Amino acid sequence: MHRAYKFLLRPTVRQAQALGEMLRDHCALYNGALQERRDAYRHVSKTSITYRQQSAQLKEIRAFDPGCQGRWSFSSQQATLRRLDKAFAAFFRRVKAGEKPGYPRFRGVNWFDTVVFPRDGDGCRWDSTPHDSVTRVRLQGVGHVRVHQHRPVKGRVKTISVKREGRQWYVILACDNVPAEPLPATGAVCGIDMGVTHFLTTSKGVHVPNPRHGKRTADALADAQRALNAFPRRKRQDRTAKHRQAVEKVAKLHRKVRRRRTDHAHKTALALVRDYDRIGHERLNIANMVRTPKPKPDPERPGAFLPNGAASKAGLNRSILDAGWGVFLGILAHKAESAGRVLIPVDPRNTSRTCPTCGHVDSENRDGEKFQCTACGHTDHADRVGAWNVALRAGLVLPDVA
């Protein structure tokens, strides 16, 4: 299996300064390579620059600028150029598919926060001081940086990435050949129904509450955003100390919400894989679910529009995104694979409108959280009915409906 490990770095003051310089130089390399591609294509000859051509120039660039570009790992600079090449490949793919192209943009210093080392031992070394009880990672041009390793690393370290989040630095290890850790069989199966009122409901009727981390932090985030909007837009080097503090406060609140949402997803997924051998869930297309409704032109008044429910849909979209269904399902898939559990995605259509006893499908079967079949009269909680139908579609054998 492939797994990633993320650990907090504890650099010294000079090491933190060197890490910041490494990000800035890689950002300059990325922007310079992007500018070269733009200029070459705008020429009359319409020349296309490839990754191989730009990678071949690295030796000259490093020799010309030994104090900046020459300090860092050659492989990490190749990874930065490869990152730009992937951005252009995705751009041309979207153009060919008729989607919104999204031409690659220049990266500001605040928007370039990751440097990738493609191979352990080439410009970097994980656990560079094995004789010491403190784990460290060696980075070319930075030195041996202390790592807060809170869990063991299994498998073979393949790539190492250094990432900046606010004022903190992290190292991310991508490992392969990670052994699975199967859990003992329980003989239990279940289906789950994702929701907004409840985060999820199992086919046994167990409701997992929705923590609503984004909604709980909305007031504090709105106050921080208003304080930030009081400052005029300035480049980073031209901001005052109070302006920088306002920016950091907004970013800190967003990171706090993200960490809490991820933590809740990990704990909920772990509880499921510990209790059940096979789990059925809805195959959700979240991008379509949070899409804004199309405007409705008024045929009687040119230039005017009819109400299309965009305001109420916006509130529902915020609730769906705040729940973090996509993050949870991704974490659940990884934990199920590691624990030797079976995860079965099913078609979510009409799961909460189908009667689990007689199979009658009707939109009037559901009224909010209450489910009452118009054909046989079966009553139950609508979310439990949805979870039950998910389990049935997944082919799981469940006891009779209570």
Order of alpha helices (4+ residues) and beta strands (2+ residues): beta-alpha-alpha-alpha-alpha-beta-beta-beta-beta-beta-beta-beta-beta-beta-alpha-alpha-alpha-beta-alpha-beta-beta-alpha-alpha-beta-beta-beta-beta-alpha
